[in-house]
Amino acid sequence: MTPFGFDTPTTAERLGTIAPPLLEAGFDWIEIEDLADHPPAYWQMLNKIVARYEPRLSVHCEYRHLAPAAQDAEIRDASLTVIRRGIDLAARLGANIAVIHGGKCDVDGLPPESHPLHPLAMQLLSASREQHHRRLRQVLPALADYAAAHCVRLTVENLFLPCDLLRSPDEMAVLLDGLEGQVGMCLDVGHAHVAGFAPQAFVQALGARIWHVHVHGNDGQCDSHRTLAQSDGALARSLPAVAAANPDACLLFELTMSNYSPQAILADREWLAEQLRA
């Protein structure tokens, strides 16, 4: 049976409000964000919930301001140290999965298509993407070994901004080529939709190498983390194919950051479960 999960709020009070009704209703997976400033009350609440309900766990490693594929070795090494901190947290919690981001290219702030420098900017972006992708391929095996030594499965998430690495199915497939069984993909269906790729395209390119799935909706224009009921219908209809690619992959609803109620998240889960049964 496909496992369902949810991401945790960043406050102890909201965690205590959101988690119990979802776990009692059949959710069996929680994703924790590795934030350096989680207060003690948060960890106390999380430990209480884990002890009572025994959910499976994943950790979303810190990604803000990190550049694991940076040209500067000191920046790259500092970023990898922070990512390893997230893997360490996953190991301490007994988490099954750690999720990481690949970072961004050096080129940002692209001019509009109507600007005369837009073609040059796109050439620079393409060259930067190729260089960063190559460096990410160089550092990923060591990260995978580190995760495996800590009994954690490492996954890399697809992103959506023009300057982000790993926006497309082809880019992700090339990154993971040769790392079968060592590194998997975290398919964020909302990110795929905003980037202009159907989630099914990632399924075709990666299949069972999709180990983890982030579920949330949007209109295809903004990464708004809305419910499936509020999203583009094509995005919602793609999810049965995503689930079929790897029945062991958790379908994890990333909605708590948007302040949705447990009832809204449950409604999304019930709708999706019905689609999977059809």
Sequence and secondary structure as in RCSB ss.txt:
>XXXX:A:sequence
MTPFGFDTPTTAERLGTIAPPLLEAGFDWIEIEDLADHPPAYWQMLNKIVARYEPRLSVHCEYRHLAPAAQDAEI
RDASLTVIRRGIDLAARLGANIAVIHGGKCDVDGLPPESHPLHPLAMQLLSASREQHHRRLRQVLPALADYAAAH
CVRLTVENLFLPCDLLRSPDEMAVLLDGLEGQVGMCLDVGHAHVAGFAPQAFVQALGARIWHVHVHGNDGQCDSH
RTLAQSDGALARSLPAVAAANPDACLLFELTMSNYSPQAILADREWLAEQLRA
>XXXX:A:secstr
   EEEE  SSHHHHHHHHHHHHHTT  EEEEE  TT  HHHHHHHHHHHHHH  EEEEE   TT  TT SSHHH
HHHHHHHHHHHHHHHHHHT SEEEE   B S  S   TTSTTHHHHHHHHHHHHHHHHHHHHHHHHHHHHHHHHT
T EEEEE   STTBS  SHHHHHHHHTT TTTEEEEEEHHHHHHHT  HHHHHHHHGGGEEEEEE B  SSS   
B GGGS HHHHHTHHHHHHH TTSEEEE  GGGT  HHHHHHHHHHHHHHHH 
